[in-house]
Amino acid sequence: MNKVFLILGIFFLVGCSSTDNTDDQKTPEQKKAEIYYNEGTRNLIDKSYTEALTNLLKAKESNPQDSKIRTNLAMALYFRGQKEMALGELEEAISLDSKNTDAHVNISTILMENKKYKKAKEHLILAEKDLIYPGLFRVYYNLGILELKLGDRKTAFKYLEKSVTEKSDFCAGHIKLGQLYTEEMRFKEANKEFNLSIEGVCVNEAAPHYFLAQSLLNLNRYEEAKIKYQFIIEKFPKSDYKNLAMNSLKKLNQSEEIEQFSKNNEIDINQDDTTIETPNF
C-alpha cells in the first residue's frame, strides 16, 4: 500500500540562483549557466524531466564546477531513469562542495534504494549535522526509514518523531508513524497521526484520507469510516485509492447487512418461541 504514496526516501531540490557570487562578480559563462540552471530547476518542480535535463546539461556545460547545478542535474537524470549517472553527478557535487547537504540527502536516498544502507547512513549523519538546513525534517525522515530497513524500530520511531516535530505538517512523517502504530495495534495513536497527516499540503492527496478511514475502521467507528470512504470516492475519482475506498465501503456495508440479518432472524426465532403453546398433558 505504501508504494502508492510514499517512497523509500525523500529527495530535495536545490532552489534557484546557483551561485553565491553577486552578478558583477560572475563571468558571462556563469551567468549563462545560472539562466539554464534556474529554468531547469523550474522544469524539475513541474516534473518536466526531459526539459529539465536539457537545461541542466547546458548549465553544467557552462559551469561544470557548480555543485548545485550537478545536484539538480542528478535529479533530472534520476527521474529519466539514469540512476547510475545520477549517482555519479551527486558524487561529483559532493567532491566540489562537501557541505552540499542536498547532495548528501539525495545520494543517500538512491543508496537506500540500492540497499547500500551503511553508505547511505554515512551521508545522512553528515546531513543531520547541518542544523540550519531547511530540509532537516526530510533528513530525520530518511534516517527513520533507514533504521527500519536496518531493523532498529525504536530508533526509527525517534527519528520519525523528530521529523514531524521539526515540521508539524510533514504528512509523510505522520503517515509512516501511523502505519507503525497500526502494525502494533495502537489504533488511537495511529488515528491521531493520520488526522495530523491531512492538516498540511497532503489534504489534497488521497492516501492520507484512506489511511485515516482505515484507522477509523480499526476503532470501530464505522459511520465515520463510511463518510470518509465516500469522500475519497467523490474527491479523488482518478486515484488508485478510489477503488480501494469503494471495496472497503462495500465490505463494510455487507458486514452490516449480515449483522442486521442475523439480528432480525434472532428476533424472529424469539418471537416464534413465545407463540409455542406448552402441550396440555
Residue pairs with C-beta under 8 A, 6 or more apart in sequence:
2 179
4 207
4 240
4 241
5 175
5 205
5 206
5 207
5 208
6 172
6 175
6 176
6 207
7 109
8 109
8 112
8 113
8 145
9 108
9 109
9 112
9 113
9 141
9 142
9 145
9 146
10 105
10 109
10 138
10 141
10 142
10 172
11 75
11 78
11 105
11 106
11 109
12 102
12 105
12 106
12 135
12 138
13 41
13 44
13 45
13 72
13 75
13 102
14 41
14 68
14 71
14 72
14 102
15 41
16 37
16 38
16 41
16 42
17 34
17 38
18 33
18 34
18 37
18 38
18 59
18 63
18 66
18 68
18 69
19 26
19 30
19 34
19 63
19 66
19 68
21 30
23 31
26 34
29 62
29 63
30 62
30 63
30 66
32 62
33 58
33 59
33 60
33 61
33 62
33 63
33 66
33 69
34 59
34 63
36 55
36 56
36 58
36 59
36 62
37 55
37 56
37 59
37 66
37 68
37 69
37 72
39 55
40 51
40 52
40 53
40 54
40 55
40 56
40 58
40 59
40 72
40 73
40 76
41 52
41 56
41 72
43 49
43 51
43 52
43 55
43 76
44 52
44 72
44 75
44 76
44 79
47 79
49 76
49 79
49 80
50 80
52 72
52 75
52 76
52 79
53 73
53 76
53 77
53 80
56 69
56 72
56 73
56 76
57 73
59 66
59 69
59 73
60 66
60 69
60 70
60 73
63 69
64 70
65 96
66 96
67 93
67 94
67 96
67 97
67 100
67 103
68 93
68 100
68 102
70 89
70 90
70 92
70 93
70 96
70 103
71 89
71 90
71 93
71 100
71 102
71 103
71 106
73 89
74 85
74 86
74 87
74 88
74 89
74 90
74 93
74 103
74 106
74 107
75 86
75 106
77 83
77 85
77 86
77 89
78 86
78 110
83 110
83 113
86 110
87 107
87 110
87 111
90 103
90 106
90 107
90 110
91 107
93 100
93 103
94 100
94 103
94 104
94 107
97 103
99 130
101 126
101 127
101 130
101 133
101 135
101 139
102 135
104 123
104 124
104 126
104 127
105 123
105 124
105 127
105 135
105 138
105 139
105 142
107 120
107 123
108 120
108 121
108 123
108 124
108 127
108 142
108 146
109 120
109 142
111 117
111 119
111 120
111 123
112 120
112 142
112 145
112 146
112 149
115 149
117 146
117 149
117 150
120 146
121 143
121 146
121 150
124 139
124 142
124 143
124 146
127 133
127 139
128 136
128 139
128 140
128 143
130 136
133 139
136 166
137 163
137 164
137 166
137 167
137 170
137 173
138 163
140 159
140 160
140 162
140 163
140 166
140 173
141 159
141 160
141 163
141 170
141 172
141 173
141 176
143 159
144 156
144 157
144 158
144 159
144 160
144 163
144 173
144 176
145 156
145 176
147 153
147 155
147 156
147 159
148 156
153 180
156 180
157 177
157 180
160 173
160 176
160 177
160 180
161 177
163 170
163 173
164 170
164 173
164 174
164 177
164 196
167 173
168 196
168 199
168 200
169 196
169 199
169 200
169 201
170 200
171 196
171 197
171 198
171 200
171 201
171 202
171 205
171 208
172 202
174 193
174 194
174 196
174 197
174 208
175 193
175 194
175 197
175 202
175 207
175 208
175 211
177 189
177 193
178 189
178 190
178 191
178 192
178 193
178 194
178 197
178 211
178 215
179 190
179 211
181 187
181 189
181 190
181 193
182 190
182 214
182 215
182 218
187 215
187 218
187 219
188 219
190 215
190 218
191 212
191 215
191 216
191 218
191 219
194 208
194 211
194 212
194 215
195 212
197 208
197 211
197 212
198 208
198 209
198 212
202 208
206 232
206 235
206 236
206 239
206 240
206 241
206 242
207 241
209 228
209 231
209 232
209 235
209 236
209 241
210 232
210 241
210 244
210 245
212 228
213 225
213 228
213 229
213 232
213 245
213 248
214 225
214 248
216 222
216 224
216 225
216 228
217 225
217 248
217 252
222 252
222 256
225 248
225 252
226 249
226 252
226 253
229 245
229 246
229 248
229 249
229 252
230 245
230 249
232 239
232 241
232 242
232 245
233 242
233 245
233 246
233 249
236 242
